[in-house]
Amino acid sequence: MSEDAPRILVVDDDHDVALLVKTVLERRAGCIVDLAEDGRSAIDRVAAVRPDVVVTDIEMPGLSGLELLAELRRTIPTVPVIVMTAHVSVEYAVSALRAQADEFLTKPLDNARLVEAVTRLVEEGRRRREEARTTEVVLAIGAHPDDVEIGVGGILAAHAAAGDAITILTLSRGARGGDADSRQNESLAAAERIGARLFLKDLVDTEISGGGSTVRLIEEVVREIQPTIVYTHSPHDRHQDHRAVSEATIVATRRVGTVACYQSPSSTIDYRPTRFVRIDRFLDEKLRLLECFQSQAAASRDYLAPEFVTATARYWSRFGGGDAVEPLEVVRETAEFVGAHELTRRES
Protein backbone atom coordinates (compact mmCIF):
# COMPACT_ATOMS: atom_id res chain seq x y z
CA MET A 1 0.00 0.00 0.00
CA SER A 2 1.28 3.50 -0.80
CA GLU A 3 3.07 5.32 2.02
CA ASP A 4 0.78 8.26 1.32
CA ALA A 5 -2.38 6.13 1.47
CA PRO A 6 -5.33 7.98 3.05
CA ARG A 7 -6.05 7.03 6.66
CA ILE A 8 -9.77 6.73 7.41
CA LEU A 9 -11.54 6.12 10.72
CA VAL A 10 -14.96 4.45 10.45
CA VAL A 11 -17.18 4.74 13.53
CA ASP A 12 -20.29 2.53 13.72
CA ASP A 13 -21.70 0.23 16.41
CA ASP A 14 -23.04 -2.05 13.66
CA HIS A 15 -20.00 -4.23 12.94
CA ASP A 16 -21.35 -5.46 9.61
CA VAL A 17 -21.81 -1.91 8.29
CA ALA A 18 -18.38 -0.86 9.55
CA LEU A 19 -16.76 -3.87 7.89
CA LEU A 20 -18.54 -3.13 4.61
CA VAL A 21 -17.34 0.48 4.59
CA LYS A 22 -13.81 -0.68 5.46
CA THR A 23 -13.78 -3.20 2.61
CA VAL A 24 -15.09 -0.70 0.05
CA LEU A 25 -12.57 2.00 1.00
CA GLU A 26 -9.62 -0.40 1.09
CA ARG A 27 -10.40 -2.03 -2.26
CA ARG A 28 -11.72 0.92 -4.24
CA ALA A 29 -9.86 3.89 -2.75
CA GLY A 30 -6.61 2.31 -1.48
CA CYS A 31 -7.23 3.56 2.06
CA ILE A 32 -5.90 2.37 5.41
CA VAL A 33 -9.06 1.96 7.51
CA ASP A 34 -9.36 1.85 11.30
CA LEU A 35 -12.59 0.95 13.09
CA ALA A 36 -14.21 2.23 16.29
CA GLU A 37 -17.47 0.90 17.68
CA ASP A 38 -18.62 4.06 19.44
CA GLY A 39 -17.89 7.76 19.81
CA ARG A 40 -15.77 7.49 22.95
CA SER A 41 -13.41 4.88 21.52
CA ALA A 42 -13.29 6.96 18.33
CA ILE A 43 -11.88 9.94 20.24
CA ASP A 44 -9.01 7.79 21.54
CA ARG A 45 -8.36 6.35 18.08
CA VAL A 46 -8.36 9.78 16.45
CA ALA A 47 -5.75 10.95 18.95
CA ALA A 48 -3.54 7.95 18.15
CA VAL A 49 -3.62 7.89 14.33
CA ARG A 50 -4.86 11.32 13.21
CA PRO A 51 -7.00 10.10 10.29
CA ASP A 52 -7.44 12.04 7.07
CA VAL A 53 -11.23 11.59 7.25
CA VAL A 54 -13.70 10.33 9.88
CA VAL A 55 -16.81 8.46 8.69
CA THR A 56 -19.35 8.12 11.51
CA ASP A 57 -22.86 6.87 12.11
CA ILE A 58 -25.24 9.19 13.99
CA GLU A 59 -27.09 6.86 16.34
CA MET A 60 -24.63 5.08 18.65
CA PRO A 61 -24.64 4.23 22.37
CA GLY A 62 -22.81 6.55 24.72
CA LEU A 63 -21.50 9.35 22.54
CA SER A 64 -23.62 9.89 19.42
CA GLY A 65 -22.20 10.71 16.02
CA LEU A 66 -23.23 14.35 16.29
CA GLU A 67 -21.65 14.61 19.76
CA LEU A 68 -18.48 13.05 18.35
CA LEU A 69 -18.58 15.57 15.49
CA ALA A 70 -18.87 18.45 17.96
CA GLU A 71 -15.87 17.14 19.91
CA LEU A 72 -13.81 16.78 16.74
CA ARG A 73 -14.67 20.33 15.67
CA ARG A 74 -13.45 21.52 19.08
CA THR A 75 -10.20 19.55 19.19
CA ILE A 76 -9.22 18.92 15.53
CA PRO A 77 -11.22 21.39 13.46
CA THR A 78 -9.42 20.60 10.21
CA VAL A 79 -10.41 16.90 9.99
CA PRO A 80 -13.26 16.26 7.50
CA VAL A 81 -16.21 14.27 8.86
CA ILE A 82 -18.77 12.27 6.90
CA VAL A 83 -22.01 11.51 8.75
CA MET A 84 -24.02 8.36 7.90
CA THR A 85 -27.59 7.58 8.95
CA ALA A 86 -30.40 5.21 8.06
CA HIS A 87 -32.84 8.09 8.56
CA VAL A 88 -33.41 10.23 5.49
CA SER A 89 -35.41 13.00 7.13
CA VAL A 90 -34.58 16.66 6.58
CA GLU A 91 -34.24 17.03 10.36
CA TYR A 92 -31.28 14.63 10.48
CA ALA A 93 -29.58 16.31 7.53
CA VAL A 94 -30.00 19.75 9.07
CA SER A 95 -28.67 18.52 12.43
CA ALA A 96 -25.58 17.10 10.74
CA LEU A 97 -24.89 20.21 8.73
CA ARG A 98 -25.40 22.49 11.73
CA ALA A 99 -22.80 20.39 13.54
CA GLN A 100 -20.47 21.16 10.61
CA ALA A 101 -20.40 17.78 8.90
CA ASP A 102 -18.59 17.87 5.56
CA GLU A 103 -20.85 15.27 3.95
CA PHE A 104 -24.17 13.57 4.76
CA LEU A 105 -24.76 10.03 3.45
CA THR A 106 -27.82 7.82 3.90
CA LYS A 107 -27.90 4.06 4.41
CA PRO A 108 -27.84 1.78 2.57
CA LEU A 109 -24.74 3.48 1.25
CA ASP A 110 -24.07 4.18 -2.39
CA ASN A 111 -20.53 2.79 -2.62
CA ALA A 112 -19.53 5.02 -5.53
CA ARG A 113 -20.70 8.13 -3.69
CA LEU A 114 -18.87 7.00 -0.53
CA VAL A 115 -15.58 6.56 -2.41
CA GLU A 116 -16.01 9.90 -4.20
CA ALA A 117 -16.72 11.75 -0.95
CA VAL A 118 -13.81 10.20 0.92
CA THR A 119 -11.35 10.80 -1.93
CA ARG A 120 -12.41 14.44 -2.25
CA LEU A 121 -12.32 15.10 1.49
CA VAL A 122 -8.88 13.52 1.94
CA GLU A 123 -7.43 16.20 -0.30
CA GLU A 124 -9.54 18.88 1.35
CA GLY A 125 -8.42 17.83 4.83
CA ARG A 126 -4.75 17.82 3.90
CA ARG A 127 -5.14 21.27 2.36
CA ARG A 128 -6.76 22.54 5.56
CA ARG A 129 -3.97 21.15 7.73
CA GLU A 130 -1.33 22.63 5.47
CA GLU A 131 -2.92 26.07 5.67
CA ALA A 132 -3.44 25.84 9.44
CA ARG A 133 0.03 24.60 10.28
CA THR A 134 2.54 27.05 11.73
CA THR A 135 6.30 26.69 11.96
CA GLU A 136 7.27 24.79 15.09
CA VAL A 137 10.24 25.27 17.41
CA VAL A 138 11.38 21.77 18.34
CA LEU A 139 13.52 20.78 21.32
CA ALA A 140 14.72 17.15 21.54
CA ILE A 141 16.33 16.23 24.86
CA GLY A 142 18.51 13.18 25.54
CA ALA A 143 20.74 11.98 28.35
CA HIS A 144 23.58 10.85 26.06
CA PRO A 145 24.80 11.32 22.48
CA ASP A 146 22.63 9.35 20.00
CA ASP A 147 19.61 9.10 22.36
CA VAL A 148 17.36 11.52 20.47
CA GLU A 149 18.47 10.22 17.07
CA ILE A 150 17.48 6.69 18.08
CA GLY A 151 14.17 7.81 19.58
CA VAL A 152 12.96 10.47 17.14
CA GLY A 153 15.53 10.66 14.37
CA GLY A 154 12.87 10.19 11.71
CA ILE A 155 10.53 12.74 13.25
CA LEU A 156 13.36 15.27 13.52
CA ALA A 157 14.25 14.70 9.87
CA ALA A 158 10.60 15.31 8.98
CA HIS A 159 10.58 18.53 11.02
CA ALA A 160 13.73 19.63 9.18
CA ALA A 161 12.08 18.96 5.81
CA ALA A 162 9.10 21.06 6.94
CA GLY A 163 11.33 24.02 7.79
CA ASP A 164 10.89 23.80 11.56
CA ALA A 165 13.63 25.07 13.89
CA ILE A 166 15.31 22.15 15.69
CA THR A 167 17.46 22.15 18.82
CA ILE A 168 19.04 19.05 20.37
CA LEU A 169 19.98 19.18 24.04
CA THR A 170 22.28 16.36 25.20
CA LEU A 171 22.93 16.46 28.92
CA SER A 172 26.11 14.35 29.13
CA ARG A 173 28.96 13.50 26.79
CA GLY A 174 28.44 9.79 27.35
CA ALA A 175 31.89 9.08 28.76
CA ARG A 176 30.78 5.72 30.22
CA GLY A 177 29.70 4.58 26.77
CA GLY A 178 32.88 5.53 24.89
CA ASP A 179 35.34 8.32 24.21
CA ALA A 180 33.65 11.61 25.12
CA ASP A 181 35.46 13.62 22.44
CA SER A 182 34.49 11.17 19.71
CA ARG A 183 30.89 11.16 20.86
CA GLN A 184 30.84 14.97 20.89
CA ASN A 185 32.07 15.10 17.29
CA GLU A 186 29.51 12.48 16.27
CA SER A 187 26.71 14.49 17.89
CA LEU A 188 27.81 17.61 16.02
CA ALA A 189 27.86 15.71 12.72
CA ALA A 190 24.35 14.33 13.28
CA ALA A 191 22.96 17.73 14.25
CA GLU A 192 24.53 19.29 11.17
CA ARG A 193 22.82 16.73 8.91
CA ILE A 194 19.37 18.03 9.86
CA GLY A 195 20.35 21.66 10.45
CA ALA A 196 19.83 21.39 14.20
CA ARG A 197 21.39 23.54 16.89
CA LEU A 198 23.22 21.41 19.48
CA PHE A 199 23.60 22.07 23.20
CA LEU A 200 26.01 19.50 24.67
CA LYS A 201 26.23 19.66 28.46
CA ASP A 202 28.68 17.91 30.78
CA LEU A 203 26.67 16.18 33.47
CA VAL A 204 28.25 12.97 34.77
CA ASP A 205 27.20 9.93 32.76
CA THR A 206 25.12 7.47 34.89
CA GLU A 207 24.79 10.09 37.66
CA ILE A 208 22.29 12.54 36.13
CA SER A 209 19.79 13.90 38.64
CA GLY A 210 16.07 14.26 38.03
CA GLY A 211 15.94 17.62 39.78
CA GLY A 212 18.12 20.56 40.79
CA SER A 213 20.93 21.18 38.34
CA THR A 214 19.36 19.13 35.53
CA VAL A 215 16.11 21.07 35.70
CA ARG A 216 18.01 24.37 35.64
CA LEU A 217 20.06 23.34 32.58
CA ILE A 218 16.91 22.43 30.68
CA GLU A 219 15.12 25.59 31.81
CA GLU A 220 17.99 27.72 30.47
CA VAL A 221 17.63 26.22 27.01
CA VAL A 222 13.83 26.44 27.14
CA ARG A 223 14.03 30.16 28.00
CA GLU A 224 16.47 30.78 25.15
CA ILE A 225 14.69 28.97 22.31
CA GLN A 226 11.03 29.05 23.48
CA PRO A 227 10.08 25.61 22.08
CA THR A 228 6.55 24.71 21.00
CA ILE A 229 7.24 20.94 20.93
CA VAL A 230 9.55 18.96 23.23
CA TYR A 231 10.64 15.33 22.80
CA THR A 232 12.36 13.53 25.67
CA HIS A 233 12.92 10.16 27.33
CA SER A 234 10.11 8.11 28.78
CA PRO A 235 9.97 7.46 32.52
CA HIS A 236 9.39 3.81 31.59
CA ASP A 237 13.05 2.98 31.12
CA ARG A 238 15.65 0.76 32.76
CA HIS A 239 18.45 3.35 32.47
CA GLN A 240 18.59 5.67 35.47
CA ASP A 241 19.83 8.62 33.39
CA HIS A 242 16.89 8.29 31.01
CA ARG A 243 14.39 8.28 33.86
CA ALA A 244 16.09 11.27 35.48
CA VAL A 245 16.07 13.29 32.26
CA SER A 246 12.40 12.50 31.73
CA GLU A 247 11.56 13.65 35.25
CA ALA A 248 13.59 16.86 34.94
CA THR A 249 12.18 17.65 31.49
CA ILE A 250 8.56 17.39 32.63
CA VAL A 251 9.30 19.96 35.34
CA ALA A 252 11.45 22.27 33.22
CA THR A 253 9.00 22.33 30.28
CA ARG A 254 5.84 22.79 32.35
CA ARG A 255 4.89 25.88 30.29
CA VAL A 256 5.49 24.19 26.92
CA GLY A 257 2.23 23.13 25.33
CA THR A 258 3.35 19.91 23.64
CA VAL A 259 5.63 17.35 25.29
CA ALA A 260 6.07 13.72 24.21
CA CYS A 261 8.31 10.82 25.24
CA TYR A 262 10.17 8.65 22.77
CA GLN A 263 11.22 5.02 22.99
CA SER A 264 14.78 4.02 23.84
CA PRO A 265 16.36 0.57 23.45
CA SER A 266 16.26 0.37 27.26
CA SER A 267 12.54 1.21 27.51
CA THR A 268 10.52 -1.25 29.57
CA ILE A 269 7.32 -3.08 28.68
CA ASP A 270 5.46 -0.28 30.49
CA TYR A 271 6.27 2.07 27.59
CA ARG A 272 2.81 2.64 26.17
CA PRO A 273 2.70 5.07 23.23
CA THR A 274 -0.45 7.01 22.43
CA ARG A 275 0.71 8.60 19.18
CA PHE A 276 2.26 6.90 16.16
CA VAL A 277 4.05 9.16 13.69
CA ARG A 278 4.75 7.81 10.22
CA ILE A 279 8.33 8.29 9.03
CA ASP A 280 8.14 6.31 5.79
CA ARG A 281 9.97 8.99 3.80
CA PHE A 282 12.45 9.73 6.57
CA LEU A 283 13.60 6.29 7.68
CA ASP A 284 16.63 6.41 5.37
CA GLU A 285 17.60 9.79 6.80
CA LYS A 286 17.28 8.38 10.33
CA LEU A 287 19.65 5.58 9.37
CA ARG A 288 22.11 8.14 8.00
CA LEU A 289 21.89 10.10 11.26
CA LEU A 290 22.74 6.96 13.22
CA GLU A 291 25.67 6.25 10.92
CA CYS A 292 27.28 9.35 12.41
CA PHE A 293 27.78 7.46 15.69
CA GLN A 294 30.51 5.11 14.48
CA SER A 295 32.16 4.76 17.90
CA GLN A 296 28.97 3.18 19.20
CA ALA A 297 28.56 0.93 16.18
CA ALA A 298 32.13 -0.24 16.69
CA ALA A 299 31.25 -1.05 20.30
CA SER A 300 28.64 -3.54 19.01
CA ARG A 301 25.58 -1.54 20.00
CA ASP A 302 23.14 -3.82 18.20
CA TYR A 303 20.29 -1.31 18.52
CA LEU A 304 22.12 0.96 16.05
CA ALA A 305 22.19 -1.71 13.34
CA PRO A 306 20.06 -0.66 10.33
CA GLU A 307 18.11 -3.91 10.36
CA PHE A 308 17.20 -3.44 14.04
CA VAL A 309 16.12 0.19 13.54
CA THR A 310 14.11 -0.73 10.46
CA ALA A 311 12.44 -3.69 12.16
CA THR A 312 11.43 -1.50 15.12
CA ALA A 313 9.90 1.11 12.82
CA ARG A 314 8.08 -1.62 10.88
CA TYR A 315 6.71 -3.11 14.12
CA TRP A 316 5.14 0.19 15.21
CA SER A 317 3.60 0.63 11.75
CA ARG A 318 1.06 -1.96 12.91
CA PHE A 319 -0.49 0.87 14.88
CA GLY A 320 0.34 3.92 12.77
CA GLY A 321 0.05 2.59 9.25
CA GLY A 322 2.49 2.92 6.38
CA ASP A 323 5.85 1.17 6.46
CA ALA A 324 7.71 2.92 9.30
CA VAL A 325 6.58 4.63 12.50
CA GLU A 326 8.11 6.23 15.57
CA PRO A 327 5.93 5.94 18.71
CA LEU A 328 5.37 8.65 21.31
CA GLU A 329 3.89 8.78 24.79
CA VAL A 330 2.10 12.13 24.81
CA VAL A 331 2.42 14.00 28.10
CA ARG A 332 0.43 17.01 26.92
CA GLU A 333 -0.45 18.47 23.57
CA THR A 334 -1.55 21.79 22.16
CA ALA A 335 0.38 21.86 18.88
CA GLU A 336 -0.83 19.13 16.53
CA PHE A 337 1.65 16.36 15.81
CA VAL A 338 1.95 16.07 12.08
CA GLY A 339 2.23 12.85 10.10
CA ALA A 340 5.07 12.30 7.67
CA HIS A 341 3.01 12.95 4.53
CA GLU A 342 1.96 16.37 5.86
CA LEU A 343 5.50 17.40 6.72
CA THR A 344 6.72 16.29 3.31
CA ARG A 345 3.96 18.17 1.52
CA ARG A 346 5.34 21.43 2.93
CA GLU A 347 8.70 20.60 1.39
CA SER A 348 7.31 20.16 -2.12
C-alpha positions as CSV (number, residue, x, y, z in Angstrom):
1,M,0.0,0.0,0.0
2,S,1.3,3.5,-0.8
3,E,3.1,5.3,2.0
4,D,0.8,8.3,1.3
5,A,-2.4,6.1,1.5
6,P,-5.3,8.0,3.1
7,R,-6.1,7.0,6.7
8,I,-9.8,6.7,7.4
9,L,-11.5,6.1,10.7
10,V,-15.0,4.5,10.5
11,V,-17.2,4.7,13.5
12,D,-20.3,2.5,13.7
13,D,-21.7,0.2,16.4
14,D,-23.0,-2.0,13.7
15,H,-20.0,-4.2,12.9
16,D,-21.4,-5.5,9.6
17,V,-21.8,-1.9,8.3
18,A,-18.4,-0.9,9.5
19,L,-16.8,-3.9,7.9
20,L,-18.5,-3.1,4.6
21,V,-17.3,0.5,4.6
22,K,-13.8,-0.7,5.5
23,T,-13.8,-3.2,2.6
24,V,-15.1,-0.7,0.1
25,L,-12.6,2.0,1.0
26,E,-9.6,-0.4,1.1
27,R,-10.4,-2.0,-2.3
28,R,-11.7,0.9,-4.2
29,A,-9.9,3.9,-2.7
30,G,-6.6,2.3,-1.5
31,C,-7.2,3.6,2.1
32,I,-5.9,2.4,5.4
33,V,-9.1,2.0,7.5
34,D,-9.4,1.9,11.3
35,L,-12.6,0.9,13.1
36,A,-14.2,2.2,16.3
37,E,-17.5,0.9,17.7
38,D,-18.6,4.1,19.4
39,G,-17.9,7.8,19.8
40,R,-15.8,7.5,22.9
41,S,-13.4,4.9,21.5
42,A,-13.3,7.0,18.3
43,I,-11.9,9.9,20.2
44,D,-9.0,7.8,21.5
45,R,-8.4,6.4,18.1
46,V,-8.4,9.8,16.4
47,A,-5.8,10.9,18.9
48,A,-3.5,7.9,18.1
49,V,-3.6,7.9,14.3
50,R,-4.9,11.3,13.2
51,P,-7.0,10.1,10.3
52,D,-7.4,12.0,7.1
53,V,-11.2,11.6,7.3
54,V,-13.7,10.3,9.9
55,V,-16.8,8.5,8.7
56,T,-19.4,8.1,11.5
57,D,-22.9,6.9,12.1
58,I,-25.2,9.2,14.0
59,E,-27.1,6.9,16.3
60,M,-24.6,5.1,18.7
61,P,-24.6,4.2,22.4
62,G,-22.8,6.6,24.7
63,L,-21.5,9.3,22.5
64,S,-23.6,9.9,19.4
65,G,-22.2,10.7,16.0
66,L,-23.2,14.3,16.3
67,E,-21.6,14.6,19.8
68,L,-18.5,13.1,18.3
69,L,-18.6,15.6,15.5
70,A,-18.9,18.5,18.0
71,E,-15.9,17.1,19.9
72,L,-13.8,16.8,16.7
73,R,-14.7,20.3,15.7
74,R,-13.4,21.5,19.1
75,T,-10.2,19.5,19.2
76,I,-9.2,18.9,15.5
77,P,-11.2,21.4,13.5
78,T,-9.4,20.6,10.2
79,V,-10.4,16.9,10.0
80,P,-13.3,16.3,7.5
81,V,-16.2,14.3,8.9
82,I,-18.8,12.3,6.9
83,V,-22.0,11.5,8.8
84,M,-24.0,8.4,7.9
85,T,-27.6,7.6,8.9
86,A,-30.4,5.2,8.1
87,H,-32.8,8.1,8.6
88,V,-33.4,10.2,5.5
89,S,-35.4,13.0,7.1
90,V,-34.6,16.7,6.6
91,E,-34.2,17.0,10.4
92,Y,-31.3,14.6,10.5
93,A,-29.6,16.3,7.5
94,V,-30.0,19.8,9.1
95,S,-28.7,18.5,12.4
96,A,-25.6,17.1,10.7
97,L,-24.9,20.2,8.7
98,R,-25.4,22.5,11.7
99,A,-22.8,20.4,13.5
100,Q,-20.5,21.2,10.6
101,A,-20.4,17.8,8.9
102,D,-18.6,17.9,5.6
103,E,-20.8,15.3,3.9
104,F,-24.2,13.6,4.8
105,L,-24.8,10.0,3.4
106,T,-27.8,7.8,3.9
107,K,-27.9,4.1,4.4
108,P,-27.8,1.8,2.6
109,L,-24.7,3.5,1.3
110,D,-24.1,4.2,-2.4
111,N,-20.5,2.8,-2.6
112,A,-19.5,5.0,-5.5
113,R,-20.7,8.1,-3.7
114,L,-18.9,7.0,-0.5
115,V,-15.6,6.6,-2.4
116,E,-16.0,9.9,-4.2
117,A,-16.7,11.8,-0.9
118,V,-13.8,10.2,0.9
119,T,-11.4,10.8,-1.9
120,R,-12.4,14.4,-2.2
121,L,-12.3,15.1,1.5
122,V,-8.9,13.5,1.9
123,E,-7.4,16.2,-0.3
124,E,-9.5,18.9,1.4
125,G,-8.4,17.8,4.8
126,R,-4.8,17.8,3.9
127,R,-5.1,21.3,2.4
128,R,-6.8,22.5,5.6
129,R,-4.0,21.1,7.7
130,E,-1.3,22.6,5.5
131,E,-2.9,26.1,5.7
132,A,-3.4,25.8,9.4
133,R,0.0,24.6,10.3
134,T,2.5,27.1,11.7
135,T,6.3,26.7,12.0
136,E,7.3,24.8,15.1
137,V,10.2,25.3,17.4
138,V,11.4,21.8,18.3
139,L,13.5,20.8,21.3
140,A,14.7,17.2,21.5
141,I,16.3,16.2,24.9
142,G,18.5,13.2,25.5
143,A,20.7,12.0,28.3
144,H,23.6,10.9,26.1
145,P,24.8,11.3,22.5
146,D,22.6,9.4,20.0
147,D,19.6,9.1,22.4
148,V,17.4,11.5,20.5
149,E,18.5,10.2,17.1
150,I,17.5,6.7,18.1
151,G,14.2,7.8,19.6
152,V,13.0,10.5,17.1
153,G,15.5,10.7,14.4
154,G,12.9,10.2,11.7
155,I,10.5,12.7,13.2
156,L,13.4,15.3,13.5
157,A,14.3,14.7,9.9
158,A,10.6,15.3,9.0
159,H,10.6,18.5,11.0
160,A,13.7,19.6,9.2
161,A,12.1,19.0,5.8
162,A,9.1,21.1,6.9
163,G,11.3,24.0,7.8
164,D,10.9,23.8,11.6
165,A,13.6,25.1,13.9
166,I,15.3,22.1,15.7
167,T,17.5,22.2,18.8
168,I,19.0,19.1,20.4
169,L,20.0,19.2,24.0
170,T,22.3,16.4,25.2
171,L,22.9,16.5,28.9
172,S,26.1,14.4,29.1
173,R,29.0,13.5,26.8
174,G,28.4,9.8,27.4
175,A,31.9,9.1,28.8
176,R,30.8,5.7,30.2
177,G,29.7,4.6,26.8
178,G,32.9,5.5,24.9
179,D,35.3,8.3,24.2
180,A,33.7,11.6,25.1
181,D,35.5,13.6,22.4
182,S,34.5,11.2,19.7
183,R,30.9,11.2,20.9
184,Q,30.8,15.0,20.9
185,N,32.1,15.1,17.3
186,E,29.5,12.5,16.3
187,S,26.7,14.5,17.9
188,L,27.8,17.6,16.0
189,A,27.9,15.7,12.7
190,A,24.3,14.3,13.3
191,A,23.0,17.7,14.3
192,E,24.5,19.3,11.2
193,R,22.8,16.7,8.9
194,I,19.4,18.0,9.9
195,G,20.4,21.7,10.5
196,A,19.8,21.4,14.2
197,R,21.4,23.5,16.9
198,L,23.2,21.4,19.5
199,F,23.6,22.1,23.2
200,L,26.0,19.5,24.7
201,K,26.2,19.7,28.5
202,D,28.7,17.9,30.8
203,L,26.7,16.2,33.5
204,V,28.2,13.0,34.8
205,D,27.2,9.9,32.8
206,T,25.1,7.5,34.9
207,E,24.8,10.1,37.7
208,I,22.3,12.5,36.1
209,S,19.8,13.9,38.6
210,G,16.1,14.3,38.0
211,G,15.9,17.6,39.8
212,G,18.1,20.6,40.8
213,S,20.9,21.2,38.3
214,T,19.4,19.1,35.5
215,V,16.1,21.1,35.7
216,R,18.0,24.4,35.6
217,L,20.1,23.3,32.6
218,I,16.9,22.4,30.7
219,E,15.1,25.6,31.8
220,E,18.0,27.7,30.5
221,V,17.6,26.2,27.0
222,V,13.8,26.4,27.1
223,R,14.0,30.2,28.0
224,E,16.5,30.8,25.2
225,I,14.7,29.0,22.3
226,Q,11.0,29.0,23.5
227,P,10.1,25.6,22.1
228,T,6.6,24.7,21.0
229,I,7.2,20.9,20.9
230,V,9.6,19.0,23.2
231,Y,10.6,15.3,22.8
232,T,12.4,13.5,25.7
233,H,12.9,10.2,27.3
234,S,10.1,8.1,28.8
235,P,10.0,7.5,32.5
236,H,9.4,3.8,31.6
237,D,13.0,3.0,31.1
238,R,15.7,0.8,32.8
239,H,18.4,3.4,32.5
240,Q,18.6,5.7,35.5
241,D,19.8,8.6,33.4
242,H,16.9,8.3,31.0
243,R,14.4,8.3,33.9
244,A,16.1,11.3,35.5
245,V,16.1,13.3,32.3
246,S,12.4,12.5,31.7
247,E,11.6,13.7,35.3
248,A,13.6,16.9,34.9
249,T,12.2,17.7,31.5
250,I,8.6,17.4,32.6
251,V,9.3,20.0,35.3
252,A,11.5,22.3,33.2
253,T,9.0,22.3,30.3
254,R,5.8,22.8,32.3
255,R,4.9,25.9,30.3
256,V,5.5,24.2,26.9
257,G,2.2,23.1,25.3
258,T,3.4,19.9,23.6
259,V,5.6,17.3,25.3
260,A,6.1,13.7,24.2
261,C,8.3,10.8,25.2
262,Y,10.2,8.7,22.8
263,Q,11.2,5.0,23.0
264,S,14.8,4.0,23.8
265,P,16.4,0.6,23.4
266,S,16.3,0.4,27.3
267,S,12.5,1.2,27.5
268,T,10.5,-1.3,29.6
269,I,7.3,-3.1,28.7
270,D,5.5,-0.3,30.5
271,Y,6.3,2.1,27.6
272,R,2.8,2.6,26.2
273,P,2.7,5.1,23.2
274,T,-0.4,7.0,22.4
275,R,0.7,8.6,19.2
276,F,2.3,6.9,16.2
277,V,4.0,9.2,13.7
278,R,4.7,7.8,10.2
279,I,8.3,8.3,9.0
280,D,8.1,6.3,5.8
281,R,10.0,9.0,3.8
282,F,12.5,9.7,6.6
283,L,13.6,6.3,7.7
284,D,16.6,6.4,5.4
285,E,17.6,9.8,6.8
286,K,17.3,8.4,10.3
287,L,19.6,5.6,9.4
288,R,22.1,8.1,8.0
289,L,21.9,10.1,11.3
290,L,22.7,7.0,13.2
291,E,25.7,6.2,10.9
292,C,27.3,9.3,12.4
293,F,27.8,7.5,15.7
294,Q,30.5,5.1,14.5
295,S,32.2,4.8,17.9
296,Q,29.0,3.2,19.2
297,A,28.6,0.9,16.2
298,A,32.1,-0.2,16.7
299,A,31.2,-1.1,20.3
300,S,28.6,-3.5,19.0
301,R,25.6,-1.5,20.0
302,D,23.1,-3.8,18.2
303,Y,20.3,-1.3,18.5
304,L,22.1,1.0,16.0
305,A,22.2,-1.7,13.3
306,P,20.1,-0.7,10.3
307,E,18.1,-3.9,10.4
308,F,17.2,-3.4,14.0
309,V,16.1,0.2,13.5
310,T,14.1,-0.7,10.5
311,A,12.4,-3.7,12.2
312,T,11.4,-1.5,15.1
313,A,9.9,1.1,12.8
314,R,8.1,-1.6,10.9
315,Y,6.7,-3.1,14.1
316,W,5.1,0.2,15.2
317,S,3.6,0.6,11.8
318,R,1.1,-2.0,12.9
319,F,-0.5,0.9,14.9
320,G,0.3,3.9,12.8
321,G,0.1,2.6,9.3
322,G,2.5,2.9,6.4
323,D,5.8,1.2,6.5
324,A,7.7,2.9,9.3
325,V,6.6,4.6,12.5
326,E,8.1,6.2,15.6
327,P,5.9,5.9,18.7
328,L,5.4,8.6,21.3
329,E,3.9,8.8,24.8
330,V,2.1,12.1,24.8
331,V,2.4,14.0,28.1
332,R,0.4,17.0,26.9
333,E,-0.5,18.5,23.6
334,T,-1.6,21.8,22.2
335,A,0.4,21.9,18.9
336,E,-0.8,19.1,16.5
337,F,1.6,16.4,15.8
338,V,2.0,16.1,12.1
339,G,2.2,12.8,10.1
340,A,5.1,12.3,7.7
341,H,3.0,13.0,4.5
342,E,2.0,16.4,5.9
343,L,5.5,17.4,6.7
344,T,6.7,16.3,3.3
345,R,4.0,18.2,1.5
346,R,5.3,21.4,2.9
347,E,8.7,20.6,1.4
348,S,7.3,20.2,-2.1
